[in-house]
């Protein structure tokens, strides 16, 4: 009878775990859709990528003006379809992986100190976020590669790809899926781990400070504060990881074969430093920071 009761309790615990995971995944997917819609409404992502991968635009404003004059207003939304389809899945995976790691740390803390609090340390929040970023990179790497190719290809009759599907086929045909579609994956891993480690850490730190300062429960923090803290976390995310993002964009817009400029992540860092110095790793940071606040705020608010 005792064994039967234990089995029932184990089933209940397992079902609750699956329910929590499903809830985390669904919440993440909703946040991902909000992230894409808010981000694309700013129409700044293509400006960021063009500044990162080209030296012909002195400022973000001149880049935006050039795109508008030469390619028309719809050009600001090149590559939108790919993230709209994929980012919901990406953010779903981020939140699902983060909460999975968070619960694992809580169980570890309880085992180490059964009478103490199970809450995570800030170091553990960073590691849980980094785990979420690494898990997410399996999806975000190729999705962002396709988006960048569509955003940086020549305009008009000289364009290289007719759309996302054509882009995936051609990238995969160059050197296979791993070296073609997944080009820049090593630097993507570095960026995702650092970015989402800082993202979740910053958000949890701000929430914890609010609860401590105002002596309230987490559920009592107002929605506008949650959104504001999420926005600040978005700013911290990009400040902490932007040089990796620049190198990723350069590698994912680079040519193939004899037209390839960068042999590896290390080579891209070295060439960027030699040609542009520290400034080269921060090109496009202005529009990125402007875009980060509403995008990240919307993700956490949803």
Residue pairs with C-beta under 8 A, 6 or more apart in sequence:
17 103
20 99
20 103
21 96
21 99
21 100
24 95
24 96
24 98
24 99
24 100
25 92
25 93
25 95
25 96
26 92
27 92
27 95
27 302
28 91
28 92
28 93
28 94
28 95
28 96
29 88
29 89
29 91
29 92
30 88
30 302
31 91
31 95
31 298
31 299
31 300
31 302
32 87
32 88
32 89
32 90
32 91
32 92
32 299
33 84
33 87
33 88
33 302
34 298
34 299
34 301
34 302
35 87
35 91
35 295
35 296
35 298
35 299
36 80
36 83
36 84
36 87
36 88
37 298
38 294
38 295
38 298
39 45
39 83
39 291
39 294
39 295
40 77
40 80
40 83
40 84
42 287
42 290
42 291
42 294
42 295
43 76
43 77
44 60
44 287
44 288
44 290
44 291
45 79
45 147
45 151
45 291
46 67
46 75
46 76
46 77
46 78
46 79
46 151
47 60
47 63
47 64
47 67
47 76
47 284
47 287
48 284
48 287
48 288
48 291
49 148
49 151
49 152
49 249
49 253
49 284
50 57
50 63
50 67
50 151
50 152
50 284
51 57
51 60
51 63
51 283
51 284
51 287
52 245
52 246
52 249
52 250
52 283
52 284
53 148
53 152
53 249
53 250
53 253
54 152
55 276
57 63
57 66
60 284
60 286
60 287
64 76
67 75
67 76
68 75
68 76
70 155
71 155
75 155
78 150
78 151
79 146
79 147
79 148
79 149
79 150
79 151
79 164
81 163
81 164
82 143
82 146
82 147
82 150
82 164
83 143
83 144
83 147
86 139
86 140
86 143
87 143
89 139
90 136
90 139
90 140
90 143
91 136
91 299
93 132
93 135
93 136
93 139
94 132
94 133
94 135
94 136
94 196
95 132
97 131
97 132
97 135
97 136
98 128
98 129
98 131
98 132
98 196
98 200
101 127
101 128
101 131
101 132
102 120
102 124
102 125
102 128
105 120
105 124
105 127
105 128
106 118
106 119
106 120
107 118
109 116
109 117
109 118
109 119
109 120
109 124
110 118
120 128
120 204
122 201
122 204
122 205
125 200
125 201
125 204
125 205
126 197
126 198
126 200
126 201
127 197
128 200
129 196
129 197
129 198
129 199
129 200
129 201
130 193
130 194
130 196
130 197
132 196
132 200
133 191
133 192
133 193
133 194
133 195
133 196
133 197
134 189
134 192
134 193
136 192
136 196
137 185
137 188
137 189
137 192
140 188
140 192
141 182
141 184
141 185
141 188
142 168
142 181
142 182
144 188
144 248
144 252
145 171
145 181
145 182
145 183
145 184
145 252
146 164
146 167
146 168
146 171
146 181
148 249
148 252
148 253
149 160
149 161
149 167
149 171
149 252
149 253
150 161
150 163
150 164
150 167
152 253
153 159
153 160
153 161
154 160
160 167
160 170
161 167
161 170
168 181
171 180
171 181
171 183
172 180
172 181
173 180
174 180
174 256
174 257
175 183
175 256
178 185
180 256
183 251
183 252
183 254
184 247
184 248
184 251
184 252
184 265
186 264
186 265
187 244
187 247
187 248
187 251
187 265
187 268
188 248
190 244
190 265
191 241
191 244
191 245
191 248
194 240
194 241
194 244
195 237
195 238
195 240
195 241
195 244
196 237
198 233
198 236
198 237
198 240
198 241
199 233
199 234
199 236
199 237
199 296
200 233
202 229
202 232
202 233
202 236
202 237
203 229
203 230
203 233
203 300
206 229
206 232
206 233
207 218
207 221
207 226
207 229
210 216
210 221
210 225
210 229
211 217
211 218
211 221
223 301
226 300
226 301
227 297
227 298
227 300
227 301
228 297
229 300
230 296
230 297
230 298
230 299
230 300
230 301
231 292
231 293
231 294
231 296
231 297
232 293
233 296
233 300
234 292
234 293
234 295
234 296
234 297
234 299
235 289
235 292
235 293
235 296
237 292
237 296
238 245
238 285
238 288
238 289
238 292
239 289
242 281
242 282
242 285
242 288
243 269
243 281
243 282
246 272
246 280
246 281
246 282
246 283
246 284
247 265
247 268
247 269
247 272
247 281
250 262
250 268
250 272
251 262
251 265
251 268
254 260
254 261
254 262
255 261
261 271
262 268
262 271
272 280
272 281
273 280
273 281
276 283
